[in-house]
Amino acid sequence: MGEVSGGVAGGSAGAFRGGVGSDGAGPVNGAVAGRVALVTGAARGQGRAHAVALAREGADLVLCDLAADIATVPYPLGTEADLAETVALVEATGRRCISMVADVRDTAAMDAVVASGIEAFGAIDICVANAGIVAFSHFQDITDEMWDDMIAVDLTGTFKTMRAVVPHMIERRHGRIIATSSMAGRMGNPNLSHYVAAKWGIIGMVKTLAMELASRGVTVNAVCPAAVDTPMLQNPAMYSLFCPDLEAPTREDVIPRYQAMNRIGQAWLAPEEVSRAVLFLAADAASGMTGQVVEVSLGTAAGQH
Ligand SMILES: NC(=O)c1ccc[n+]([C@@H]2O[C@H](COP(=O)([O-])OP(=O)(O)OC[C@H]3O[C@@H](n4cnc5c(N)ncnc54)[C@H](O)[C@@H]3O)[C@@H](O)[C@H]2O)c1
């Protein structure tokens, strides 16, 4: 992966020098010391990176993941073993952690996750609504099932996660909610209508909830990553989407295509680069930012607005 400018395309946190990653390196500033953070979709990818970054900065963690596949998603999702590995990485930082298999589409499950977190640690201060899926198809070929799964997980699941913590945060007059949208929530994206609709929807929901909670000590913001080096991106189905001209494209094949999609010319972000934005928004010190859309876009946003 050495040919990828920016140096983070290797997929391991080791190539990233930023210091909040699961490589265990870097400074600890205690930005969220003593706080409790809930992270959905925590088995792997960005959810794992956010969990470890928050733990390294002093938070205890409440983690959940579906840990099962969804029929309309063309790649395997996280597993219970993945979730257990995230727990081990968090505990290795010295912080406490509980984890549950839970589906963000399930109101009772998300309410139970929040209740368990409060029971274990006394509060939930930070909510990172990160769980998501992607799938792709021409607009006219999106089936009802594909549409329903996408909206149910990426939009309704984000809603149910946030709704589960809001009463508790209002009561405590403190909270930091961070929802994962995408640069696909800032523009159109061919073959991704249902994903794009869900990710734009998250931004509308975040801005509205931010207004409702602005005077109550709870901030609500969205992060919008460009391409991120996670299993959502690194799988044969996604490679074929970006290289329709090749029979069995590989990670190496897609690198130039991803590089061409942004201004920096780096194929994709390391998950830990997104964690930096999440950590910033999760800190007590970010009290003046709410309803914001923070783009970690490899420069794509520079040409948009
Ligand atoms: N990878 C990218 O290029 C990229 C870019 C922009 C935004 N995003 C968004 O970032 C978020 C994290 O994705 P990632 O890149 O880490 O992908 P990932 O597939 O590696 O991780 C997503 C995790 O969410 C879990 N999950 C899926 N459906 C769930 C459900 N119903 N309930 C609970 N957990 C569920 C999966 O099991 C998986 O562990 C997603 O919302 C995604 O849409 C990803």
The ligand as an SDF file (V2000), in Angstrom:
LIG
                    3D

 44 48  0  0  0  0  0  0  0  0999 V2000
  -16.6150    2.7520    5.1690 N   0  0  0  0  0  0  0  0  0  0  0  0
  -16.9390    3.8460    4.5340 C   0  0  0  0  0  0  0  0  0  0  0  0
  -16.4020    4.1490    3.4540 O   0  0  0  0  0  0  0  0  0  0  0  0
  -17.9560    4.8030    5.1150 C   0  0  0  0  0  0  0  0  0  0  0  0
  -17.9800    6.1080    4.6410 C   0  0  0  0  0  0  0  0  0  0  0  0
  -18.8930    7.0100    5.1830 C   0  0  0  0  0  0  0  0  0  0  0  0
  -19.7550    6.6150    6.1870 C   0  0  0  0  0  0  0  0  0  0  0  0
  -19.7160    5.3110    6.6200 N   0  0  0  0  0  0  0  0  0  0  0  0
  -20.6270    4.9450    7.7110 C   0  0  0  0  0  0  0  0  0  0  0  0
  -19.8480    4.6650    8.8510 O   0  0  0  0  0  0  0  0  0  0  0  0
  -20.5490    3.7790    9.7220 C   0  0  0  0  0  0  0  0  0  0  0  0
  -19.6510    2.6400   10.1580 C   0  0  0  0  0  0  0  0  0  0  0  0
  -19.3530    1.8410    9.0270 O   0  0  0  0  0  0  0  0  0  0  0  0
  -17.9590    1.0770    8.8410 P   0  0  0  0  0  0  0  0  0  0  0  0
  -17.2820    1.7110    7.7030 O   0  0  0  0  0  0  0  0  0  0  0  0
  -17.2670    0.9580   10.1290 O   0  0  0  0  0  0  0  0  0  0  0  0
  -18.5250   -0.3360    8.3190 O   0  0  0  0  0  0  0  0  0  0  0  0
  -18.4450   -1.8200    8.9430 P   0  0  0  0  0  0  0  0  0  0  0  0
  -19.3420   -2.6340    8.0850 O   0  0  0  0  0  0  0  0  0  0  0  0
  -17.0420   -2.2230    9.1060 O   0  0  0  0  0  0  0  0  0  0  0  0
  -19.0610   -1.6580   10.4050 O   0  0  0  0  0  0  0  0  0  0  0  0
  -20.4360   -1.4640   10.6260 C   0  0  0  0  0  0  0  0  0  0  0  0
  -20.8460   -2.2490   11.8570 C   0  0  0  0  0  0  0  0  0  0  0  0
  -22.2590   -1.9980   12.0770 O   0  0  0  0  0  0  0  0  0  0  0  0
  -22.8640   -3.2270   12.4300 C   0  0  0  0  0  0  0  0  0  0  0  0
  -24.2990   -3.1910   12.1240 N   0  0  0  0  0  0  0  0  0  0  0  0
  -24.8840   -3.2620   10.9070 C   0  0  0  0  0  0  0  0  0  0  0  0
  -26.2160   -3.2750   11.0270 N   0  0  0  0  0  0  0  0  0  0  0  0
  -26.4820   -3.2030   12.3610 C   0  0  0  0  0  0  0  0  0  0  0  0
  -27.6870   -3.1810   13.1200 C   0  0  0  0  0  0  0  0  0  0  0  0
  -28.8910   -3.2720   12.5190 N   0  0  0  0  0  0  0  0  0  0  0  0
  -27.6030   -3.0770   14.4630 N   0  0  0  0  0  0  0  0  0  0  0  0
  -26.4030   -3.0150   15.0760 C   0  0  0  0  0  0  0  0  0  0  0  0
  -25.2280   -3.0500   14.4070 N   0  0  0  0  0  0  0  0  0  0  0  0
  -25.2660   -3.1380   13.0650 C   0  0  0  0  0  0  0  0  0  0  0  0
  -22.1230   -4.2610   11.6040 C   0  0  0  0  0  0  0  0  0  0  0  0
  -22.2730   -5.5860   12.1080 O   0  0  0  0  0  0  0  0  0  0  0  0
  -20.6920   -3.7510   11.6670 C   0  0  0  0  0  0  0  0  0  0  0  0
  -19.9850   -4.3230   12.7530 O   0  0  0  0  0  0  0  0  0  0  0  0
  -21.7990    3.3570    8.9490 C   0  0  0  0  0  0  0  0  0  0  0  0
  -22.9030    4.1220    9.3710 O   0  0  0  0  0  0  0  0  0  0  0  0
  -21.4410    3.7000    7.5210 C   0  0  0  0  0  0  0  0  0  0  0  0
  -22.5920    3.9320    6.7180 O   0  0  0  0  0  0  0  0  0  0  0  0
  -18.8290    4.4100    6.1140 C   0  0  0  0  0  0  0  0  0  0  0  0
  1  2  1  0
  2  3  2  0
  2  4  1  0
  4  5  1  0
  4 44  2  0
  5  6  2  0
  6  7  1  0
  7  8  2  0
  8  9  1  0
  8 44  1  0
  9 10  1  0
  9 42  1  0
 10 11  1  0
 11 12  1  0
 11 40  1  0
 12 13  1  0
 13 14  1  0
 14 15  2  0
 14 16  1  0
 14 17  1  0
 17 18  1  0
 18 19  2  0
 18 20  1  0
 18 21  1  0
 21 22  1  0
 22 23  1  0
 23 24  1  0
 23 38  1  0
 24 25  1  0
 25 26  1  0
 25 36  1  0
 26 27  1  0
 26 35  1  0
 27 28  2  0
 28 29  1  0
 29 30  1  0
 29 35  2  0
 30 31  1  0
 30 32  2  0
 32 33  1  0
 33 34  2  0
 34 35  1  0
 36 37  1  0
 36 38  1  0
 38 39  1  0
 40 41  1  0
 40 42  1  0
 42 43  1  0
M  CHG  2   8   1  16  -1
M  END
$$$$
